[in-house]
Amino acid sequence: MQTLARLNGFVKLQGLYIVQGKYPTQLLDAWDAFREEYPRRNENSRPDYRETQLYALLLMDHGGEELEDASLSWIEAAGVFWQVAHAIAAAEDFGFEHRDLHMGNILFTRCARKAAGGSLMERYGTCTGVQATVIDYSLSRLSAEPTLAYMFDDKSLFEGQGDSQYDVYRSMKALVADDWSGFYPITNILWLQYILQQLLARDAPDDDDDQIKAYETLLLAEQLVDESVEAHKRTAPKRRVSTRSKRRSIQHSPDRWRAPHSLAPIRSVTELVERAANF
């Protein structure tokens, strides 16, 4: 976790503590309120344990609110996406796969907008007025001594229904062939594909040039990750579960945003970021 905390875009760890005792009443009340408001997202048992219970406490920076259900302009959406992509790309240098990068594991805060530069990250970094933070590495993989990787032995992860998020778990399982200790950056691409599907599942901008440009960078990214996922499926030994978006086609001329087909499909988020530098 300290490795990731040194990288931009990941939550910062301020301290780690081991404590013992009963769960404080205020926290139990907060847990109950969350269960009542979000019953489908309540995955853990109520923590009303005995006095002898031990807990590991992680003290982290406040990263803001969840991306899920957030109302963003297209410039803000592009800002969040490209900040997350750059964070994941930097972490891939350490053999990192998040493996659970749904909308609830991306936080954002609003900040003062700044003058944008010429590069993609200068245009869609924090100058957009939002700052994105990646959290929750419970299911992640990282090259360390020894390699740290969740083995996905809980079959229920692959049986979920009702959200394309669950299709991503099944696609991961198929594409890595249950080799969870290995490094397969395609899983990061699968999650960025999912994020793009969520961000793009609304009407395109109409007449604001800056919003349209931001929107088109997301369409370009979606094209690249879609082609990458399809290429991996073609070379895989078994048929894969598709997470390809079924939403509406772009309302602008396709020639404006399609990436060149002469280039090989990307194999990692690192390559996505490198390719996007030419957007």
N, C-alpha and C positions, 0 to 999 in steps of 0.2 A: 504493500500500500504506500510505503514511503517513496518507492520508485515512481509511482504514478503521481504522488502529491507534488513532486518536483516539476511536473509538466504542466503547461498551460492548459486549462480546460478541464482539469480533474479536481475534485474536492480536496481541500487541504486538511491533513490530519494534525490536530493540535495537541492531542494527548491520548494515552491509553491507560486505563485503570482497571483493577480487579477489586470488586466490592462484594460484600455479603450482607444479606438481610432480606426483609420483606419488601415487596414493591411498594413505593410510596403511594398513598391514597390519591394524590393529584394525578399521578401517571396512570393509575388504574382507571380513574374517571375519564381521562383523555382516551385511553384504549377503548373503553366502553362507548364513548361518543363516536369514535372513528368506526367501530363495528356497526353502530346503528346507522350512521350516515352512508357508509360504503360497505355493505355486507358482502358484495362479491369480491372485494379486494382484501378482505380480512382472512389471511391465510394461517395465522398462528393461534395457538391456544392462549387462553387468558392467563397472564403471568401472575396469578395469585399464589405464589409458592411460599414455602416455609422460611423461617428465620435463617436456616442453614444454607439457603440457596446462594450460589456464587454467580456473579455476572461479570462479563467483560464490557466495559464502557468505552466507546470511541467518541472522543470530543473532536468535532469537525466544524469547519466554517459553515455558515449559513449560505447555501447556494441559491436560495430564492424559491420560487413556486414551480410546480411541475409543469412540464410542457403539455401534458394531457389536458385537453379542454381549454387551452389558452387561446386568447383572441389576439392574433398577430397580423400586422401588415405583411405584404410580401417581402419588403425589405427586411423586416425583423425576422421573418421565417427563414430567409436566405442567410441572415446573420447567424441564427442559431444553428442551422444545418452545417454551414461551412466551418464554424468554430468547432463543432463536434467532430466533423471529418478531420480537421487538422489535429485535434487532440488524439483521436484514434490512430491517425497516421504516425504521429510521434511515438505513441506507445507501441506500435508494431515493431519498432526497433528493438524492443525488449520481449518480443514474442508474445505480445498481448492480444488476447481475444476477449471481448466483453461478454459475449454469449447471452446477454439478457438486456439488450439496449432498447427496451420499450420506452414509450413516452413518459412513463412515471419515473424513469431513471435518468432523465435529463431535466435539469433545473435551469431557470433563467431569472435574471434580475434586469430591471431597466436602469439605464445609466444615461449620462449626458451624451448626446450625439456629437461627433467630431467631424471635421473635414475629411473626406475620403481620399485615399491615394489612388494609384493606378492599378496595382495588382488586385487579384481576386480577394485575398485576405485583407488587404487595406480597404477594399470597398465593403466587405461583409464581415469585418471583425467587430470590435466593440464600438466602432464609429457608427454602427447602425442603431445604437441606443439600447442594445440588449447584450448581456453577457451570459453565455451558456456554461454549464458545469455538468460533467458526467459523474454519476454516483453509483454505488452499490455493485461491488465486485464479487458477490456471493457465488456466482456461477462462472467466474472468469478463469482465464488461463494466463499464466505469466512465466516466462523462462527465468528460473532462479536456480539455486542450488539447495535442494532438488527442484525440479519443475513443479510449479503450483498449478493444479488443475482440478476443478470439480468434475467428478466422474459421471454425473447424470444417471445415477442408479435409481432415481425416483421416476418410475414409469409414468406417473400421473402427469409429469411435465409434457409428455407427448400425447396425452389423451384429451387435452382441453379443446373446447368448442366455443363458437360464438364470436371469435375475434381472430383476425389474420395473424395476430401475435403468436398464436399457438401453432400455426402453420410454419412459422419460422423455426420453432424448436424441432419440428419434424424434418424440415429441410436440412437443418444443421446435422441432425442424427444421420440422415442419408448421405450427406456430402462428406462427412468425416468418417463414415463407416464404423462408428462407435470407438474410434481411436481418440479419446478425449484428451490424452496426454500430449498428442502431437500438435504442431502449430499449423493451423489452417485459416489464413486470413480471409478466406471466402465467407466465414461466419460473420465477420465484421461487415462485409459487403451486404450480406443478407439483411442485417439489421438496419443498415443505411437505406436499403431498398424499402424496408417496412416504414421507416421514418418518412421517407419521401412520399410514399403512398398516403400517409396520414396528412402530411402538410399540403399535398396537392389535391386533396379530396374536397375541393370547393371551386367556385367559379374563378376563371382567369381574370386578371385585371383588364380594364377596358381601355383607358386613354391616358394613364399616367406613365410617362416614359420610364421613370426610375423604377416604378413598381413592376413594369413589364420586363425590364432588364433583370431585375432580381428574380422574377418568376422564371425567366428563360434559363437562368443558371441552374435552377432546380430541375427543369425539364432536361437539360443537357446531362446533369448528374444522373437523373433517372434512366436516361437512355444508356449511359455507360454501365450502370450497375445491373440493369436488366440484361444487357448483352453479356456481361460477365457471368451472371447466374445461369443464363441459358447455355453458355459455353461449358460451364462446369457440369451441368446436367448431361450434356451430350457425351462427355468423356467419362461419366460415372457408370459403374457396372449395373445399376438398377435404375428404374424409373423414379424420378424425384417428384416431391410435392411442390407444385408451383405456388409462388407468392406474387406472381406478376399482377400488376394493377389492372382492374377492369373498368376504370373510370373513363370519363369522356376524353376525346382527343383534343389537342390544342386548338384554340380558336384563331391562332395566327398562322401565317404561312409556314409550313413545315421546314422550308429551306432556310428559314431564319435561325433555327436553333439546332438542327441535327448535327451531330458530331461526324467527322469523316469516317467512312467505313473501311478505309485502307489500313487503319491501325488495329493491332491485335486487342482482344478484350483485356480489360484490366484484371489483375490477379490479387490486388490488395487495395486497401484504402489509401495507402501510400501512393500507389500508381494513379488512383483517382485524383488525388490532390495535385500530383505532378501534371496530369493531363489537363486538369482544370486551370492550371496557371496560364494556359493559352486561351481561355474563354474570352 
